Amino acid sequence: MPITRRHLLGAGLATLGLAHSPSFAQAWPERPIAFVAPYGAGGSNDILTRLLGEALAARLGQSFVVENKAGAGTRIANEFVARAAPDGYTLLHAAAPIAIGEALYAKLPYDAQKSFEAVTSTAIAPLFLIVNASAPYKTLAEFVAYGRSNPSGLTFGSPGVGSAPHLTAELLMRAAGAKGVVVQFRGDAPAYNELLAGRIDATLTAISTAIPHIQAGKLRVLAVANEERTPLQPQTPTFRESGLPSVVGYGWYGLMLPGGTPSAIVQKLNAETNAVLDDPEIRRKAAALGLQLKGGTSAQFAAFIESETRKWAQVIKAAHITAE
C-alpha cells in the first residue's frame, strides 16, 4: 500500500498521543535527563543541582546530566527549558528570578506560569539583615530608628538589580518608613567587603559568605526575612517577630518541566524529589550551603510562584525598578 501524506500525519499524531499516554509516563525515564542549572558552576544552585541529580539518578536508574546555562538573570536557562520537548527529559532547577522577570523586563520569550509545569520547591536561601558589628544599632528596632532619623537614609548592598536581596531591601525600607538606596554589586562578597569597611549600612543576603566575619565578631545579624525562624540560625528573630510582618523574602529554587509535560511524569518526579529532600545527608549538605530544603506538592509550588510573581511586581512598580 503506498504511503501517503495522510498516513504520515496519522503516524505522527499516534506518536504524539503515545508520548502523553499513562504507559509512556510510567516508563519514564528511559534515557538520561538534561538537568539545567541557571547559574554557573560552584554556586549553591549548581551544587544543590548536582546533589539532587546524583540522588535522583540512584532512585530512577537514569543519569541526570547537569548543564549550566548561566546569564541574563536566569533567562537563558529558562528559555532553553521552555522551548524543550515536553517529554520529561529536560528539567530546570529554577531560581527566584523566574518569578521576578515578568515585572522587571518588558518582554520575555516565556511565561513563568504557562510555559512550565511546576514540580516541587527544593530549597530557600534565607536572607539575613547583617550589619557591621561596630555600628551603633544592635537590634532591628535601633536600625530602623537610625534609618528614619538619618537624613541620608539607609544604604544596602545587593548582589544585583532585581535580585531577591535587592527587592527585599526595598520592601524593608517601605515597611520601616525609611528612605535609602540599594547599591548593586557583582555578588555577595563585594557587598560584604563594603560593609566591613563601613561604607554601607547593611546587607540583606544569604548568610554563608558572612559566617566567617560573624564568627570573628566583625559582623552582626539582626533579623531573618523568613516567615518563621530558620534552623540555619535559630537564634535570629524574624522581621515579623520584630514588628515588620510584611518583610518576607528569600532566594529560592525549585524543579520545573516544559509546559505540557504529562502529569504522570510531573507527579512521579515530585514524589522522588520529595523523598530525596527528606534524606538527612542531603539536608546536612544543603545547610552547609546556607540552604533550607523545602519540598511539597506540584500545586503548592505553582501557587507559590504565582504569589511571588504578584508580590514582587508590586515592589518593582512602587520602587520604579528597571533592568533595561
Long-range contacts (C-beta under 8 A, 24 or more apart in sequence): 19-87, 19-262, 20-262, 21-262, 22-262, 22-264, 24-262, 25-88, 25-262, 25-263, 25-264, 25-265, 25-268, 26-264, 28-88, 28-264, 28-265, 28-268, 29-60, 29-61, 29-62, 29-88, 29-89, 30-62, 31-62, 31-89, 32-62, 32-63, 32-64, 32-65, 32-89, 33-62, 33-63, 33-64, 33-65, 33-88, 33-89, 33-90, 33-91, 34-65, 34-67, 34-84, 34-89, 34-90, 34-91, 35-64, 35-65, 35-66, 35-67, 35-91, 35-93, 36-66, 36-67, 36-69, 36-77, 36-80, 36-81, 36-90, 36-91, 36-92, 36-93, 37-66, 37-67, 37-68, 37-69, 37-70, 37-77, 37-93, 38-69, 38-70, 38-74, 38-76, 38-77, 38-78, 38-92, 38-93, 38-94, 38-95, 38-97, 38-98, 39-68, 39-70, 39-74, 39-95, 40-68, 40-70, 41-68, 44-125, 44-206, 44-208, 44-289, 44-290, 44-291, 45-93, 45-95, 45-253, 47-285, 47-289, 48-93, 48-122, 48-123, 48-253, 48-286, 48-289, 48-291, 49-93, 51-282, 51-285, 51-286, 52-93, 52-122, 52-273, 52-276, 52-282, 55-276, 55-279, 55-282, 56-269, 56-272, 56-273, 56-276, 59-272, 59-275, 59-276, 60-272, 64-91, 73-97, 73-101, 73-104, 73-160, 73-162, 73-323, 74-98, 74-101, 75-101, 75-105, 75-108, 75-109, 78-110, 79-109, 79-110, 81-116, 81-256, 81-257, 81-258, 82-109, 82-110, 82-115, 82-116, 82-258, 82-259, 83-109, 83-110, 83-258, 84-258, 85-258, 86-117, 86-257, 86-258, 86-259, 86-260, 86-261, 86-262, 87-261, 88-257, 88-261, 88-262, 88-265, 88-269, 90-257, 90-258, 91-119, 91-255, 91-256, 91-257, 91-269, 92-116, 92-255, 92-256, 92-257, 93-122, 93-253, 93-254, 93-255, 94-253, 94-254, 94-255, 94-256, 95-251, 95-252, 95-253, 96-163, 96-164, 96-250, 96-251, 96-252, 96-253, 96-308, 97-162, 97-163, 97-164, 98-256, 98-305, 99-305, 99-308, 99-309, 99-312, 100-162, 100-163, 100-164, 100-167, 100-308, 100-309, 100-312, 100-316, 101-162, 102-309, 102-313, 103-309, 103-312, 103-313, 103-316, 103-317, 104-161, 104-162, 104-316, 104-321, 104-322, 104-323, 105-323, 105-324, 106-324, 112-305, 112-309, 113-302, 113-305, 113-306, 113-309, 114-259, 115-258, 115-259, 116-256, 116-257, 116-258, 116-259, 117-256, 117-257, 117-258, 117-259, 117-260, 117-261, 117-266, 117-298, 118-254, 118-255, 118-256, 118-298, 118-299, 118-301, 118-302, 118-305, 119-254, 119-255, 119-256, 119-257, 119-266, 119-269, 119-270, 119-273, 119-298, 119-301, 120-254, 120-255, 120-269, 120-270, 120-273, 120-274, 120-277, 120-294, 120-295, 120-296, 120-297, 120-298, 120-300, 120-301, 121-252, 121-253, 121-254, 121-294, 121-295, 121-296, 121-300, 121-301, 121-304, 122-253, 122-254, 122-255, 122-273, 122-277, 122-293, 122-294, 122-295, 123-252, 123-253, 123-286, 123-291, 123-292, 123-293, 123-294, 124-226, 124-250, 124-251, 124-252, 124-253, 124-291, 124-292, 124-294, 125-164, 125-206, 125-250, 125-251, 125-252, 125-253, 125-290, 125-291, 125-292, 126-206, 126-207, 126-224, 126-225, 126-226, 126-230, 126-232, 126-233, 126-250, 126-290, 126-292, 127-164, 127-165, 127-168, 127-204, 127-205, 127-206, 127-224, 127-225, 127-249, 127-250, 127-251, 128-204, 128-205, 128-206, 128-207, 128-210, 128-221, 128-222, 128-223, 128-224, 128-225, 128-233, 128-236, 129-172, 129-202, 129-203, 129-204, 129-221, 129-222, 129-223, 129-224, 129-225, 129-239, 130-192, 130-195, 130-202, 130-203, 130-204, 130-205, 130-207, 130-210, 130-214, 130-219, 130-220, 130-221, 130-222, 131-195, 131-201, 131-202, 131-219, 131-220, 131-222, 132-195, 132-196, 132-198, 132-218, 132-219, 132-220, 133-217, 133-218, 133-219, 133-220, 134-198, 135-201, 135-220, 137-222, 138-220, 138-222, 139-222, 139-242, 140-222, 140-223, 140-237, 140-239, 140-242, 140-243, 140-244, 141-242, 141-243, 143-201, 143-202, 143-222, 144-176, 144-178, 144-244, 146-201, 147-173, 147-176, 147-178, 147-179, 147-180, 147-201, 148-176, 148-177, 148-178, 152-180, 153-178, 153-179, 153-180, 153-181, 154-178, 154-179, 154-180, 154-181, 154-201, 154-202, 155-180, 155-181, 155-182, 155-183, 155-199, 155-200, 155-201, 155-202, 156-180, 156-181, 156-182, 156-183, 156-200, 156-201, 156-202, 156-203, 156-204, 157-182, 157-183, 157-185, 157-190, 157-191, 157-192, 157-194, 157-195, 157-200, 157-202, 157-203, 157-205, 158-182, 158-183, 158-184, 158-185, 158-191, 158-203, 158-204, 158-205, 159-184, 159-185, 159-186, 159-187, 159-188, 159-191, 159-205, 160-184, 160-185, 160-186, 160-187, 161-321, 161-323, 162-316, 162-321, 162-323, 163-251, 164-249, 164-250, 164-251, 164-252, 165-203, 165-204, 165-205, 165-206, 165-251, 166-321, 167-249, 167-312, 167-315, 167-316, 167-319, 167-321, 168-204, 168-225, 168-247, 168-249, 168-250, 169-202, 169-204, 170-315, 170-318, 170-319, 170-321, 171-246, 171-247, 171-249, 171-315, 172-204, 172-225, 172-239, 172-244, 172-247, 174-315, 174-318, 174-319, 175-239, 175-244, 175-246, 175-247, 176-244, 192-219, 195-219, 204-249, 206-251, 206-290, 207-232, 207-233, 207-290, 208-289, 208-290, 223-247, 225-249, 225-250, 226-250, 226-292, 230-292, 231-287, 231-292, 232-287, 232-290, 232-292, 252-294, 252-308, 253-291, 254-294, 254-301, 254-304, 254-305, 266-298, 267-298, 270-297, 270-298
